[in-house]
Amino acid sequence: MTEDILELVSRISTPGFFVTADIIRSSSQIPEGIETFILQKLSIIQEGATARKFAFRTNGWQINFTFFPTDQVVDKRYGLMNKMIKEEKKFK
């Protein structure tokens, strides 16, 4: 089911943004409303919101979506580098 969700996310048109999905919690039930959620958050960003990371929760699922502008360098607070550093600290 995870692959189906990632495929769905990849098919959603988000002009000017690349969207990543980080599945935090999964469930046996199909999460509904992902496309609507992403399009609503994209609209909020286009209206001027500076937030780029949003948590989608439904039917036991939690999926964190991060919106990366395709015309800018990735902000350090959203870079994979920071996630890797945090993960490394957990293991020390």
N, C-alpha and C positions, 0 to 999 in steps of 0.2 A: 504494500500500500504506500510505503514511503516513496518509492520510485514514481508511482502515479501522481503523488502530490507534487514532487519536484518537476515532473513533466508538465503538469497543469500550470505551475508557476512560470515555467519557461515559455509557455504559449501566451501568457497574458501580455498585452501590449502596454508597455510603460515607457513612452517616448522620453528620451533624455536620461533614463535611469536603468541601471542593471540591478535586479533584485535578488538577494540571496535569502535562503530559507534555512534556519537552524532549528531542527526538530528537537525540542527539549523533552517533551513527554508525548507518548503515542497511546493509541487506544485501538480497540478492535472495531469501533464505530467509525464510519467515514466522516471526516470533518467537512461540514458544509459552510459555504459563505466565504471561501478563501478569495475568490476573484473579486467579490464585492468589497471585502476588507482592503485588499491591495489597491483597488481603484479609489476608494475613499481616502486612504492615506496618501496616495499620489496627488489627489486633488488638494489635500491639506498642505502638502509640501509646495505645490505650485502656487498656492495662495500666500506663501511666505513663511510657513513653519520651518524652523531650523532642525527639528528632530528628524532623525533618519532611521531610527530603530523602533519597531513596534511589535508588541506581543499579541498574537492571535490565540485566543483560548475558546475551545468549544468541544463538547463531547469527550472530555478527558484529554484532549490534545493541547499542547502549547507549542506554537511555532513562532519563532522570532524572525521577523522579516527586516532586512536592512536594505535601504535604498541608496545606491551609489550613483552619483551623477556621472554620466559618460563623457562629459566635457571638462572634467576637473581631476586633479590628483586626489586620491583618497585621503580624507582627513585622518590624521594620526589616531584619533580616538576610535576610529572604526577599522583600522588596518589589522590585517591578520597577524602582523608582528606583535601587537599588544595581546592578542588572544594566546599566542604561543608562549609569550613570557609568563602570562598568568598560569597557564597549564604547567609550565616548567616549575614554577614556584610550588605548586601543589605536591609535586613529587619529591621535593627536597626536604 
